[in-house]
Amino acid sequence: MMSRKNLLTSFTERKLTAVNSDPGSDLSPAVERNRSRGAFGAITRSIDELAEKAQTAKEIESRLLEGATVIELDPDTIDISFVSDRIGDDKETFEELVEAIRQRGQDSPILVRPHPGVIGRYMTVFGHRRARAAKVLGRPVKAVVKELDDRDHVIAQGQENSARADLSFIEKAVFAGNLECKGYDREIIMAALSVDKTVVSKMISVTKDIPPEIITAIGAAKNSGRDRWYDLAKKLREGGVAVKELMASDDFNAATSDERLEMLAQHMAGKRLGKIPAPTKREPIKSWVPTDRSVSVTLKKSAKKAIVTLEAADGSRFAEFITGQLDDLYVAFRMSTKEATGD
């Protein structure tokens, strides 16, 4: 337990939450009933856990921002946190966030602190992606400014971000490793991630056994649990298998993050890579920008849907113009398909 009390005291107390993984914790009767329901119970538990994590993140945000004044800041005046908690950039989910903010606005403010080294600038505590989205959209970002030292900063950032369902095990582990490299003790790391000492030790051990270039090459692996990473770390610690050739292969680089982790795990186990599921094929993102660069149009397609995004200064106005021309555009589309097929 930390000796100094501050605005984050309630978060640094050691208590189990949705993001804690204490295998010895008692389960509620409802969870015990779900456990006995086989596949349906597993699905129910997954949904319940996601909902609980989302609620935990909201509660942490609301308690940190309670009583504070929400202001609007220019995203260009905001720098990222001094410690990273993300691996790579999930372009698809970020584009979805941008579109959501475009449609309904920013639901909740981000938390920033006055930049400790630059007067007139700010440093993000949490809400990096919301700040980036606001910058893409060319609009101010809603924010709360609080005076925090580095210690309180990492606890607030870690607890809010680790409570979210989209932060993977390896991202939390890398965050823990980064904090230790910056000189923070295990008590601070435990408080930041809401996990016990055993889990923190295993997280940091993983980041020491798996070289950073391999973690970066694999990516966040959002759907892979800690056991897969423990297994890979153990095999790398034992050594004896070269992985550079696999990591340089086209198949590896075309695969998803979770597939890359599986490919490395099977490679280290000496299994044939032919058993790896084929990498997911992705349509390339197409874009169009006029000579005056006042509009940016991107098209992203999958088998079942297409997303057209209009950005830059005239993006919104051009979108309204296109919407008003949909009837004529659809007729032109039908005409073009008839000409192409000879109908």
Secondary structure by P-SEA (a helix, b strand, c coil): ccccccccccccccccccccccccccccaaaaaaaaccaaaaaaaaaaaaaaaaaaaaaaaaaaaccbbbbbbccccccccccccccccaaaaaaaaaaaaaaccccbbbbbccccccccbbbbccaaaaaaaaaaacbbbbbbbbbccaaaaaaaaaaaaaacccccaaaaaaaaaaaaaacccaaaaaaaacccaaaaaaaaaaaaaccaaaaaaacccccccaaaaaaaaaaaaaccccccccccccccccccaaaaaaaaaaaaacccccccccccccccccccccccccbbbbbbbcccbbbbbbbccaaaaaaaaaaaaaaaaaaaaaaaaaaaacc
